[in-house]
Amino acid sequence: MRLLGHGFYWQDLKIGEMFETYGRTIHAHDITAFCNVVGFVEPLFTDAEYRRKHSAMNGFAAPAALVYSVAEGLALAGTGHGTGLAFLHTELDVKRPVMAGDTVRVTIEVVEARATSKGRGLVRTKNRVLNQRDELVIEYNPLRLMAGRPD
């Protein structure tokens, strides 16, 4: 019987294949909770008066680390549950801010899938985080160690 929500094995991913996640709205309480958990005590994230007087942006900006973390959650929910073994590397480029109330989703393109030892594989994807206006907010290219199909 097939397990619902189970991720892909590395052999099932083909170079050039593309996926898109559901969206996730970033709320003000998400920003506050994230900043409290990780210790981001930067006034930009903790002081509304500072933001009002000194920020180059109008509104409550989300830390890029939060947006990236949400993107990873969205991406892994559809591709790596039960098959992702290790996160090995990424390069990340922040393109524009995400504000409280924005909704992000991730497009995922498989750019590398190759065997390693013990039936495992290395999979690299090009992940593009888009907001509700289809604007690119973050681009990153994770390399993951993934399980292979059972014999």
Summary of the structure (lengths in Angstrom):
residues: 151
radius of gyration: 17.5
end to end distance: 15.7
largest distance: 61.5
contacts: 435
relative contact order: 0.25
helix: 27%
strand: 32%
